Amino acid sequence: MKRNPNVLPDYGAKNGTFASHRWLAGNTAVPFYYGFDEQLQKTIDFLKSGNYLNVDIMGLKKKGDDRLIAPLGSVPFSVDPGETLQAMVVIQNKNIGHSLIPEVRDLYEAWVEFSVQDAGGKYLYHSGFLEPDGSLDPVAHSFTNRPVNVDSGFVDNHKVWTIRTVAFDNTVQAGRSVLIRYEFHIPEDIQGPVTITARVNYRHLRQSYLNNVFGKDHPAYPVVEIASRSRVLSMGRNLPTPALPGDNADWMRWNNLGIALLDQFQYPESVDAFSEVVRLRPDYADGYTNISLVEAEWEKFESAQMNIDKALALNPHSARALYYSALLARRFTQPDKEISQLEEVVRQYPQSRDAHRELGISYYQQHRYDDSMHEFEALQKIDPDDLAAHYNLSLLYRRMGMKKQAAEQQAMFVDKKFDPGSPVYALNWFRDHPDMSDENIPWHLHTNLPQQQAAQPALGSAPRAGAEGQY
């Protein structure tokens, strides 16, 4: 609750200020519905402040050439008419503090609008536009999910008790990044440069939910552009260009790309990206930790150990490096090192669920059952729904002769564990929506090839926050 200057007589004000109760966040729907124009504008300004997302058109690939031209703006390259290009767009969730978008994801709608325009403003490619009725382009990359019910229907009416599984989930966790690929063709007769633009748009209520509540005849609710980035591609040679004030440094751009590639299981490419990070920032311990993490996922354990050792040489007290070093020590059967490093992580971060969970497993494997039970009980206090805590405590309590407590933990584990039959509902949903099947693939490409799409609505045709005289 930020302190605001007092503008009306208020005897409770302290030093001429009071605690604001505006709670600025992402709710544009309530002030729009009730006509609270000041609150709506302050919410929009909050979302558009540039503090929460970073949009980076990181690189290009040419069809038939696997080389990545990156980072754009820092390296020279050429573009010729008739080429087919792939744009690599990286979205960084940098300061939100929760996923983009948050829970109750059947309500919110955030998506990437990507466009390619020629010098005259004509669209060569446009993804993420709004249809005339306000509905989102069905193949847009949206930061939402698709909860489905037992009938394999999309739960877009907020009846959360009917959800049985999630067909796909494109949300971006706090502090992480996502890579989105767009493929487009440069016409052979192009005149002048083309401009590629990526923007993240947001509206507090999904169009289908608004239609459920109000019917189809309702005002267009605010669409807010949270962040955007454009780059101009000249035909022929393109020289490096100065960075904009909101751009990340190149080492951070590579780091965000590496994170996104790791989440898409692109291990060689992720290692290459993180290797650029440590080349530019050889003092950055997390760069080596990231390489080690990727290589461990890739099952290149010896190389992973070498890089985690480099990270710890730079920062011996890094809890993150110690955590992954401990997991490697488990792989190499070094229980003393494994336990001591996890104990240090727990000491530094006593609320870390992962550290308690892994330390409990380590103790269990060394037959230190009392210590193991203590760790899983600590984990359960932090997260009462943690499945690993329920499962392992059921085993430990039974081993200790605590039959009643073991039965309780077993029952909670069975009640909360993943339903093995739930993927069937998702598969049925994908059969009914084949155009959305790519969204379930971590690595997928958005394209309008081989045939060009019909002309799309102009970028500003739908109501957009900040447009003069309207939201």
C-alpha positions as CSV (number, residue, x, y, z in Angstrom):
1,M,0.0,0.0,0.0
2,K,2.0,3.0,-1.3
3,R,1.9,6.4,0.5
4,N,0.0,9.0,-1.5
5,P,-0.2,12.8,-0.7
6,N,-3.4,13.8,1.1
7,V,-5.6,16.1,-1.1
8,L,-8.7,16.2,1.2
9,P,-9.0,17.0,4.9
10,D,-8.1,13.8,6.7
11,Y,-7.1,13.9,10.3
12,G,-5.7,10.4,10.0
13,A,-3.1,11.4,7.5
14,K,0.5,11.1,8.6
15,N,2.9,13.8,7.5
16,G,0.5,14.8,4.8
17,T,0.2,11.3,3.3
18,F,-2.0,8.3,3.6
19,A,-1.9,4.6,2.6
20,S,-3.5,4.2,-0.8
21,H,-6.2,1.5,-1.0
22,R,-6.3,1.4,-4.8
23,W,-4.5,-2.0,-5.0
24,L,-3.3,-1.4,-8.6
25,A,-2.8,-4.7,-10.4
26,G,-4.5,-6.2,-13.5
27,N,-8.2,-5.7,-12.8
28,T,-9.4,-3.4,-15.6
29,A,-12.8,-5.0,-15.8
30,V,-14.3,-3.8,-12.5
31,P,-13.5,-0.1,-13.0
32,F,-14.6,-0.3,-16.6
33,Y,-17.9,-1.8,-15.7
34,Y,-18.7,0.7,-13.0
35,G,-17.3,3.7,-14.8
36,F,-14.5,4.4,-12.3
37,D,-12.4,6.2,-14.9
38,E,-9.6,7.4,-12.6
39,Q,-9.1,3.9,-11.2
40,L,-9.2,2.4,-14.7
41,Q,-6.6,4.9,-16.0
42,K,-4.3,4.3,-13.1
43,T,-4.6,0.6,-13.6
44,I,-3.7,0.9,-17.2
45,D,-0.8,3.2,-16.4
46,F,0.4,0.6,-13.9
47,L,0.2,-2.2,-16.5
48,K,1.9,-0.1,-19.2
49,S,4.7,1.1,-16.9
50,G,7.3,-1.3,-18.5
51,N,8.2,-2.8,-15.2
52,Y,6.8,-6.2,-15.6
53,L,7.5,-7.8,-19.0
54,N,10.3,-7.5,-21.5
55,V,9.7,-8.2,-25.2
56,D,12.8,-9.0,-27.2
57,I,12.9,-9.9,-30.9
58,M,16.1,-11.8,-30.2
59,G,17.1,-13.3,-33.5
60,L,16.3,-14.5,-37.0
61,K,16.8,-17.7,-38.9
62,K,16.6,-18.1,-42.6
63,K,14.8,-21.0,-44.1
64,G,17.3,-23.8,-45.0
65,D,19.9,-22.3,-42.7
66,D,20.1,-23.4,-39.0
67,R,22.4,-20.5,-38.0
68,L,20.8,-18.1,-35.6
69,I,21.3,-14.4,-36.3
70,A,21.4,-13.0,-32.8
71,P,21.2,-10.8,-30.9
72,L,19.4,-8.5,-33.3
73,G,20.7,-5.0,-33.1
74,S,24.2,-6.1,-32.1
75,V,25.3,-8.1,-35.1
76,P,25.2,-7.3,-38.9
77,F,23.1,-9.4,-41.2
78,S,21.4,-9.3,-44.6
79,V,17.9,-9.8,-45.7
80,D,16.9,-10.3,-49.4
81,P,13.5,-10.2,-51.1
82,G,12.0,-13.7,-51.5
83,E,13.5,-15.1,-48.3
84,T,11.5,-16.9,-45.7
85,L,12.5,-15.9,-42.2
86,Q,11.8,-17.1,-38.7
87,A,11.7,-14.5,-35.9
88,M,12.6,-15.6,-32.4
89,V,10.6,-13.6,-29.9
90,V,11.5,-13.9,-26.2
91,I,9.1,-12.8,-23.5
92,Q,10.6,-12.3,-20.1
93,N,8.3,-12.3,-17.0
94,K,10.7,-10.2,-14.9
95,N,8.8,-8.5,-12.1
96,I,5.3,-9.8,-11.9
97,G,5.9,-12.1,-8.9
98,H,3.5,-14.8,-10.2
99,S,2.9,-16.4,-13.5
100,L,1.7,-14.6,-16.6
101,I,-1.2,-15.0,-16.3
102,P,-2.1,-16.0,-12.7
103,E,-4.5,-18.6,-11.4
104,V,-8.1,-18.8,-12.5
105,R,-6.7,-18.8,-16.0
106,D,-10.1,-19.4,-17.5
107,L,-10.9,-15.7,-16.8
108,Y,-7.9,-13.8,-18.0
109,E,-6.5,-13.4,-21.5
110,A,-3.0,-12.3,-22.5
111,W,-1.4,-13.0,-25.8
112,V,1.3,-12.0,-28.3
113,E,0.4,-9.9,-31.3
114,F,3.0,-10.3,-33.9
115,S,3.0,-8.4,-37.2
116,V,5.2,-7.9,-40.3
117,Q,4.4,-4.8,-42.3
118,D,6.0,-3.3,-45.4
119,A,7.0,0.3,-45.8
120,G,3.5,1.3,-46.7
121,G,2.0,-0.4,-43.6
122,K,0.5,-3.4,-45.5
123,Y,0.5,-6.6,-43.5
124,L,2.6,-9.4,-44.7
125,Y,1.8,-11.4,-41.6
126,H,-0.4,-10.7,-38.6
127,S,-0.9,-13.1,-35.7
128,G,-2.8,-12.3,-32.5
129,F,-5.4,-9.9,-34.0
130,L,-8.9,-9.5,-32.7
131,E,-11.8,-10.5,-34.8
132,P,-14.6,-8.0,-35.4
133,D,-16.7,-9.6,-32.6
134,G,-13.8,-9.2,-30.1
135,S,-12.7,-12.8,-30.1
136,L,-9.0,-13.6,-30.3
137,D,-7.3,-15.0,-33.4
138,P,-7.6,-18.7,-32.6
139,V,-4.0,-19.6,-33.4
140,A,-2.5,-16.7,-31.5
141,H,0.1,-17.5,-28.9
142,S,-1.8,-16.9,-25.7
143,F,-0.4,-17.1,-22.2
144,T,-3.4,-19.1,-21.0
145,N,-4.4,-22.7,-20.7
146,R,-7.4,-24.9,-21.7
147,P,-9.0,-26.5,-18.6
148,V,-11.4,-29.2,-19.8
149,N,-14.2,-31.1,-18.1
150,V,-15.4,-34.8,-18.3
151,D,-17.1,-34.0,-21.6
152,S,-13.8,-32.7,-23.0
153,G,-15.3,-29.3,-23.2
154,F,-13.4,-26.0,-22.5
155,V,-14.3,-24.7,-19.0
156,D,-14.7,-21.0,-19.9
157,N,-17.5,-20.3,-17.4
158,H,-15.4,-20.4,-14.2
159,K,-17.0,-23.6,-13.0
160,V,-13.7,-24.7,-11.6
161,W,-15.1,-27.7,-9.8
162,T,-15.8,-29.3,-13.2
163,I,-12.2,-29.2,-14.4
164,R,-10.7,-32.6,-14.9
165,T,-7.4,-31.8,-16.6
166,V,-5.6,-29.1,-18.6
167,A,-5.1,-29.6,-22.4
168,F,-2.2,-27.2,-22.5
169,D,-0.7,-24.5,-20.3
170,N,1.3,-21.6,-21.9
171,T,1.7,-19.5,-18.8
172,V,5.1,-18.1,-18.0
173,Q,6.3,-18.6,-14.5
174,A,7.8,-15.7,-12.5
175,G,11.3,-14.9,-13.4
176,R,11.3,-17.2,-16.5
177,S,11.2,-16.5,-20.2
178,V,9.4,-18.1,-23.2
179,L,10.5,-18.3,-26.8
180,I,7.9,-17.9,-29.5
181,R,8.8,-18.6,-33.2
182,Y,7.1,-16.9,-36.1
183,E,7.8,-17.8,-39.8
184,F,6.9,-15.4,-42.6
185,H,7.9,-14.7,-46.2
186,I,9.4,-11.6,-47.8
187,P,7.7,-11.0,-51.1
188,E,10.0,-11.0,-54.2
189,D,8.8,-7.6,-55.3
190,I,9.1,-5.9,-51.9
191,Q,10.0,-2.2,-52.0
192,G,11.7,-0.8,-49.0
193,P,12.2,-2.3,-45.5
194,V,9.8,-4.3,-43.4
195,T,8.9,-3.8,-39.7
196,I,8.4,-6.7,-37.4
197,T,6.6,-6.0,-34.1
198,A,5.8,-8.1,-31.1
199,R,3.6,-6.9,-28.3
200,V,2.0,-8.5,-25.3
201,N,-1.7,-7.6,-25.0
202,Y,-3.9,-8.2,-22.0
203,R,-7.6,-8.0,-21.0
204,H,-8.9,-8.9,-17.6
205,L,-11.7,-11.1,-18.8
206,R,-11.6,-13.5,-21.7
207,Q,-14.0,-12.7,-24.5
208,S,-15.9,-16.0,-24.2
209,Y,-16.4,-15.5,-20.5
210,L,-17.7,-12.0,-21.1
211,N,-20.1,-13.5,-23.7
212,N,-21.2,-16.0,-21.1
213,V,-22.0,-13.3,-18.6
214,F,-23.4,-10.5,-20.7
215,G,-24.3,-12.1,-24.0
216,K,-22.6,-11.1,-27.2
217,D,-24.0,-7.5,-27.2
218,H,-21.7,-5.9,-24.6
219,P,-19.1,-3.1,-24.8
220,A,-15.6,-4.0,-25.8
221,Y,-13.6,-4.4,-22.6
222,P,-10.1,-2.8,-22.3
223,V,-7.2,-4.3,-24.2
224,V,-3.9,-3.1,-22.7
225,E,-0.6,-3.4,-24.4
226,I,1.8,-4.3,-21.6
227,A,5.0,-4.3,-23.5
228,S,6.2,-4.3,-27.1
229,R,9.3,-4.2,-29.4
230,S,9.8,-3.4,-33.1
231,R,12.7,-3.9,-35.4
232,V,13.2,-2.7,-38.9
233,L,14.6,-5.1,-41.5
234,S,16.1,-3.4,-44.5
235,M,16.5,-5.2,-47.7
236,G,20.2,-5.9,-48.1
237,R,22.7,-5.3,-45.4
238,N,21.6,-4.4,-41.8
239,L,24.2,-2.8,-39.5
240,P,24.1,-2.9,-35.7
241,T,21.7,-0.3,-34.1
242,P,21.7,1.4,-30.7
243,A,19.7,-0.3,-28.0
244,L,16.6,1.3,-26.7
245,P,16.3,2.3,-23.0
246,G,14.1,-0.7,-22.1
247,D,16.3,-3.3,-23.8
248,N,18.2,-5.8,-21.8
249,A,22.0,-6.0,-22.0
250,D,23.1,-8.7,-24.5
251,W,24.3,-11.1,-21.8
252,M,20.8,-11.0,-20.3
253,R,19.2,-11.4,-23.7
254,W,21.2,-14.6,-24.2
255,N,20.3,-15.7,-20.7
256,N,16.6,-15.3,-21.3
257,L,16.9,-17.2,-24.5
258,G,18.8,-20.0,-22.8
259,I,16.0,-20.3,-20.1
260,A,13.3,-20.5,-22.8
261,L,15.2,-23.1,-24.8
262,L,15.7,-25.2,-21.7
263,D,12.0,-25.2,-21.1
264,Q,11.4,-26.3,-24.7
265,F,13.9,-29.2,-24.3
266,Q,16.3,-27.7,-26.8
267,Y,19.4,-28.7,-24.9
268,P,22.2,-28.0,-27.4
269,E,20.8,-24.6,-28.3
270,S,20.3,-23.8,-24.6
271,V,23.9,-24.6,-23.8
272,D,25.0,-22.4,-26.7
273,A,23.0,-19.5,-25.4
274,F,24.3,-19.8,-21.8
275,S,27.8,-20.2,-23.2
276,E,27.3,-16.7,-24.8
277,V,26.3,-15.5,-21.3
278,V,29.6,-16.6,-19.7
279,R,31.6,-15.3,-22.6
280,L,30.1,-11.8,-22.1
281,R,30.0,-12.1,-18.3
282,P,32.7,-14.5,-17.1
283,D,32.1,-13.4,-13.5
284,Y,28.5,-14.4,-13.6
285,A,28.3,-17.6,-11.5
286,D,24.6,-18.3,-12.5
287,G,25.7,-18.6,-16.1
288,Y,27.8,-21.7,-15.3
289,T,25.0,-23.0,-13.0
290,N,22.6,-22.7,-15.9
291,I,24.9,-24.6,-18.3
292,S,25.3,-27.3,-15.6
293,L,21.5,-27.5,-15.2
294,V,21.0,-28.0,-18.9
295,E,23.7,-30.6,-19.2
296,A,22.3,-32.6,-16.2
297,E,18.9,-32.6,-17.9
298,W,20.7,-33.7,-21.1
299,E,22.4,-36.5,-19.0
300,K,25.9,-35.1,-19.7
301,F,26.8,-35.4,-16.0
302,E,30.6,-35.1,-16.1
303,S,30.4,-31.8,-18.0
304,A,27.6,-30.7,-15.7
305,Q,29.9,-31.3,-12.7
306,M,32.7,-29.3,-14.3
307,N,30.4,-26.3,-14.8
308,I,28.8,-26.4,-11.4
309,D,32.4,-26.4,-9.9
310,K,33.1,-23.2,-11.9
311,A,30.0,-21.6,-10.5
312,L,31.0,-22.5,-6.9
313,A,34.5,-21.3,-7.5
314,L,33.0,-17.9,-8.4
315,N,30.4,-17.9,-5.6
316,P,31.0,-20.7,-3.0
317,H,27.9,-19.7,-1.0
318,S,25.4,-19.7,-3.9
319,A,22.4,-21.7,-2.7
320,R,21.3,-22.3,-6.2
321,A,24.7,-23.7,-7.2
322,L,24.9,-25.8,-4.0
323,Y,21.5,-27.2,-4.7
324,Y,22.3,-28.5,-8.2
325,S,25.8,-29.6,-7.0
326,A,24.1,-31.7,-4.3
327,L,21.9,-33.4,-7.0
328,L,25.0,-34.2,-9.0
329,A,26.6,-35.6,-5.9
330,R,23.7,-37.9,-5.5
331,R,24.2,-39.0,-9.1
332,F,27.9,-39.7,-8.4
333,T,27.1,-41.5,-5.0
334,Q,28.7,-38.9,-2.8
335,P,26.2,-38.8,0.1
336,D,28.2,-36.7,2.6
337,K,28.7,-34.0,0.0
338,E,25.1,-34.2,-1.1
339,I,23.7,-33.9,2.4
340,S,26.0,-31.1,3.6
341,Q,25.2,-29.0,0.5
342,L,21.5,-29.5,0.9
343,E,21.7,-28.7,4.6
344,E,23.4,-25.4,3.7
345,V,20.7,-24.6,1.2
346,V,18.0,-25.2,3.9
347,R,20.0,-23.0,6.3
348,Q,20.0,-20.2,3.8
349,Y,16.4,-20.7,2.6
350,P,14.4,-22.4,5.4
351,Q,11.1,-21.9,3.3
352,S,12.5,-23.7,0.2
353,R,10.2,-26.6,-0.6
354,D,12.7,-28.1,-3.1
355,A,15.5,-28.1,-0.6
356,H,13.5,-29.7,2.2
357,R,12.1,-32.3,-0.3
358,E,15.5,-33.3,-1.6
359,L,17.2,-33.3,1.8
360,G,14.4,-35.6,3.1
361,I,15.1,-38.0,0.2
362,S,18.9,-37.9,1.0
363,Y,18.3,-38.7,4.6
364,Y,16.0,-41.5,3.7
365,Q,18.5,-43.1,1.4
366,Q,21.1,-43.0,4.2
367,H,18.6,-44.6,6.6
368,R,18.4,-41.5,8.7
369,Y,14.6,-41.9,9.1
370,D,14.1,-39.4,12.0
371,D,15.9,-36.7,10.1
372,S,14.0,-37.6,6.9
373,M,10.7,-37.4,8.7
374,H,11.6,-34.0,10.1
375,E,12.3,-32.6,6.6
376,F,9.1,-33.9,5.1
377,E,7.1,-32.6,8.1
378,A,8.8,-29.2,7.5
379,L,7.9,-29.4,3.9
380,Q,4.3,-30.1,4.7
381,K,4.1,-27.1,6.9
382,I,5.2,-24.9,4.0
383,D,3.0,-26.7,1.5
384,P,0.3,-28.9,3.0
385,D,-0.6,-30.3,-0.5
386,D,2.9,-31.4,-1.4
387,L,2.6,-35.0,-2.9
388,A,6.1,-36.0,-2.1
389,A,5.6,-35.1,1.6
390,H,2.3,-37.2,1.7
391,Y,3.9,-40.2,0.0
392,N,7.2,-40.3,2.0
393,L,5.6,-39.5,5.3
394,S,3.2,-42.4,4.8
395,L,6.3,-44.7,4.3
396,L,8.2,-43.2,7.3
397,Y,5.3,-43.2,9.7
398,R,4.6,-46.9,8.8
399,R,8.3,-47.7,9.4
400,M,8.0,-45.9,12.8
401,G,4.9,-47.9,13.7
402,M,2.7,-44.8,13.5
403,K,-0.1,-46.7,11.6
404,K,-2.8,-44.1,12.0
405,Q,-0.7,-41.2,10.8
406,A,0.6,-43.4,7.9
407,A,-2.9,-44.2,6.8
408,E,-3.8,-40.5,6.9
409,Q,-0.9,-39.5,4.7
410,Q,-1.6,-42.3,2.3
411,A,-5.2,-41.2,1.9
412,M,-4.2,-37.6,1.2
413,F,-1.6,-38.8,-1.4
414,V,-4.2,-41.0,-3.2
415,D,-6.8,-38.2,-3.1
416,K,-4.4,-35.5,-4.5
417,K,-2.2,-37.4,-6.9
418,F,-2.4,-37.1,-10.6
419,D,-5.4,-38.9,-12.2
420,P,-4.0,-41.3,-14.8
421,G,-7.2,-41.1,-16.8
422,S,-7.3,-37.4,-17.1
423,P,-5.2,-37.2,-20.3
424,V,-8.1,-38.8,-22.2
425,Y,-10.2,-35.7,-21.7
426,A,-7.4,-33.5,-23.1
427,L,-6.9,-35.8,-26.1
428,N,-10.6,-35.7,-26.9
429,W,-10.5,-31.9,-26.7
430,F,-7.5,-31.8,-29.2
431,R,-9.4,-34.1,-31.6
432,D,-12.2,-31.4,-31.6
433,H,-9.7,-28.6,-32.0
434,P,-6.9,-29.8,-34.3
435,D,-5.9,-26.2,-35.0
436,M,-4.7,-25.9,-31.3
437,S,-2.7,-29.2,-31.2
438,D,0.6,-27.4,-31.6
439,E,0.1,-25.5,-28.4
440,N,0.7,-28.8,-26.5
441,I,4.2,-29.0,-28.1
442,P,6.9,-27.1,-26.2
443,W,8.7,-26.3,-29.5
444,H,6.2,-25.1,-32.1
445,L,6.1,-22.6,-35.0
446,H,3.5,-20.0,-35.8
447,T,3.3,-19.5,-39.5
448,N,1.0,-18.4,-42.3
449,L,2.8,-20.5,-44.8
450,P,2.5,-22.0,-47.4
451,Q,-0.5,-19.9,-48.4
452,Q,-0.9,-16.3,-47.2
453,Q,-3.7,-15.5,-44.9
454,A,-6.5,-13.3,-46.0
455,A,-6.2,-9.6,-45.1
456,Q,-6.5,-9.2,-41.3
457,P,-8.0,-6.4,-39.4
458,A,-5.8,-3.4,-38.9
459,L,-3.7,-3.5,-35.7
460,G,-5.7,-0.7,-34.2
461,S,-9.1,-1.7,-35.2
462,A,-10.0,-3.2,-31.9
463,P,-10.4,-1.1,-28.7
464,R,-6.9,-0.6,-27.3
465,A,-5.9,1.0,-24.0
466,G,-4.5,4.4,-24.6
467,A,-6.4,5.2,-27.9
468,E,-7.7,8.7,-27.9
469,G,-11.2,8.9,-26.6
470,Q,-11.6,5.2,-25.9
471,Y,-10.0,2.3,-24.0
